[in-house]
């Protein structure tokens, strides 16, 4: 089964429900759901697969998945018969977690089934999720930057960073199902930090440029862009000693951790600073 079937489409901007939607789901920081501002009854611990299935549906709204695909996602080591039975029980349980007043045979508002026996999740403009908001913020930030609206881009990227700092599904670090999504958000986090670093440097806001360069280096210790920015900030602040120390530390890290020789650009930069002192 292709576990990340919906992932390639995530970069498409989707209509974003208003923040005051009845249901709200947060993936950054501990996963949580509220209904009309109150915590929704969470699936019991013995129903952890229901929780995983709900996360999967919310990450892939409107994407159809066959019962076989969902069984492979949730119970890859079980026999088809056992997995199918567990899926039936889990779907029934999840329907009633989301809609406690649902009658035993009543159709779910959200968990839908096609005539080809595929399941999909219908947000119906009743859900807000921070994952969808992050997608919209990311698109808006890139567009603002493309138009040269630096202040607007900075504000939007800072909103993105506020989400990324909370970490995507921190309780599911070892859940392979969500690994592709985690990697995607880790990459987007580093990219947003890079953009902020560059925008602040272009605006000569050196303390902010330095702050975000250091943050980028903390999430990507092998980022040459971060190191070059830190060096340039130190030089513009009249501190070549700090610039050389930063370069030397980075070159040592490259050699010690990765066994890599430094790029010629970094060596040239180091020599330029030494000769200028």
N, C-alpha and C positions, 0 to 999 in steps of 0.2 A: 504493500500500500504506500502511496505517496503521502507521507505524513504532513507535508507542508503545502498541500494543494492550494490553499488560499493565500499563501505567503507572497507569491509573486505579484498578486494583485493589490497588496497592501499599500503600495506606493501611490495608487490612484486616490485622489481626494474623494472622500465620500461625504454625502450630506451629513452635517453634524447636528444631532438633536440638541435642543437647548439644555443648558445646565440644570434647569428646573424640571427636567423630565422626571416622571414618577420613579423610574428605576435608574439608579446610578451604580456603575461598577468601576472600581479602581484596581488597576494592575500594578501600578507603581507604588512601592511600599506594600505592606501586607494586603493580600486580596480581600476586598470587602464589597458588600452590596447593600444598598439601602433602598427602601421603598417609602416614598413620601417622607424622606428625611430620617427614617428610623431603620436601624439595622434589620435586614431580612434574616429570618431564621436560616442558619447555615445548615448544609447537609451534615448529618451525624458523622462522627469519626468513622464508623463502620461503613459509611457511604462515601468514602473519599473519591471513588471513581465518578460519583455524581458531580462532585465539585470539579474534578478534572474535565468532565464532559461539558459542564457549563462554561468553564473558561475557554475550552476549544470552540464552542458555538459562538461565544461573544467575540473571539478573535477572528472568526470566519463567518460573519453574518451573511445570510442569503446564499451561502455556498452549500450545495447539496452533497451529502455523504451517504453512501450505501451502508446498510447494516454491517456488511462484511468489513468495510473500511473502519467503522467505529469500533468493531470488535477487535480488529488488529491494532488499533490505536490504544485501547484500554486494557485488553487482556491478550497480549501477543503470545503468551505461553499456554493458553488454554485450548481445549478442543473446540471446534466450531460450534458444537451443540451447547457446551457449557458457556461459552462466550455469548452466544445468541440469547440464552436464557438470562444471563446477567445483564445484558443490554436492555432486554425488555423490562426487567425489574428496575433498573437504574433510570430509564426514561420515565417510567410510571412515577417513581419517587421524585424525580426532578420536576416533573410537571406540577406536582402538588406542593413542592417547596416554593416554586415561583408563584403559584396561584393557590393558596390554601383553600379557597372557597370552591375550587373546581370540583364538579360532580364526578363520580367514578368513571363514567363514560363520556364526560364532556370533552369537547375538543380544546386543546391547549391554544392559547393566544399566540404563543411564541414558538413552541416546538412543533414544526409542521412536517407533514409527510407527503411526498409526491406520489403520483399514480404508479411510478416506477419503484416505489418502496425505498426512496431515499429520504433522509431526514435533513432539515435545514432550520435555521433559527431566524425568525422574523422579528426585527427590532420594533417595527410598527410605530416609529417615532415616539416610543415610550421609554427608550433607553438612552442614557448618556454614558459613555465610557471614556476614560482618560486616554486610552489607546487611540480612539478615533480623534480625540482632540489634538493629540500629539501629531497625528498625520496632517491635520489641517494647519496647525501652527507651523509645521516644518515647510509645507508648501507655501504658506504666506511669507515666512521668513526669507526663503529663497527668492520669491518674487520681489519682495521689497529690496533685497540686495541687488537683484538684477536691474531694478529701476534706479539704483543709486540712492535709495532712501535709507541711509545708514542708521539714523536714529530709530526708525521704525523696525529695521532688521535687528538691531541690537536688542530692542525691547522684546521682540518675538523670540529671538534665540535665548534670551534670559528666561522666558517662560518655559521654553523647552528644557533648559538645563535644570530648572526647578523640579521637573518631573523626573528626569534621568538620575538626579542625585538620590532619589528615593529607592532606586533599583527596581528593575522589572521582576515581579514575582519572586521576591527573595526567599520565600518558603519553598520554592520549587527548583532550587539550584541543581538538584540531582534528578530532576524529572526530564528525561530525554525528549519527551513530547514537545516541550517548550524551548528546547535548546536553539532551534533556528531563529525563533523570535527574539530570544535573549541576545544572540549574536547580532541580529539586525539592529536592535536598540543600542547595544554597546558601540557598534560602528557609528550609528547616528549621533550618539553622545559625543564621541571623539570628533566627528565632523562639525558638530555645533560649537564645540569648544574652539576648534580651529578657526571657524568663521568669526566668532566673537574676538578671539585673539587678534586676527588680522584687522577687523573693523576698528578695534580700539587703537591698534598701532597706527593705522592710517589716520585716525583722528588725533594722534599724538596724546592719547590718554594713557601714558606709560604705566602708571600703577595698575590700571585695569588690564592692560595688555599683558603685563607680567603675571598678574594673578591668574588669568585664564591660561597662560602658557604653562604655569606650574601645575594647574589642575589637569591640563592635557597630558603633561608628563606623568602625572600620577595614575592616569588610566591607560596611557600608552607610553611606557618608559623608553621606547625606541623611536619616538617621534622626532625626526630631524627638524621639522617645522617649529616645534615647541622650543627646542634648544636654540635654534637660530634667532627666534624672537627674543628669548631671554637674553642672549648675548647682545643683540642690538639694543635692547632696552638698557642693559647695564652700560653699554658704550655711550648711549645718548645721555645717561645720567652721570657720565664722567667716572665710571668705575671699571676700568679695563682689567683690574686684578680679579674682580668677581666674574667677569666675562671669561677670562682664561680658565679659572677654576671650574666654571660650568662646562666649558668645552672639554677640559681634561677628564672630568667625571664622566661625561657622556661617552667619550672615546674609550675609556676604561670599561664602561658597561658593555659597549658593543663587543669589545674583544673578549671580555670575561664571560659574558652570558651567551653570545652568539658566535664567537670566533670570527667576527667580521673585521675587515680593515676599514678604516674611516673613509668616507667619500672625499674625493679631491677638494670639493667645495669647502668642507669643514677644515681640512688641513690648510687650504689657502687662507681661510678666514682667520685661523689661529696664527699663521705666520704674519698676516697683515697686522693683527693686533700687537704681536710681539715687536715687530719692526717700528711700529708707531709709538711705542712707549718711550 
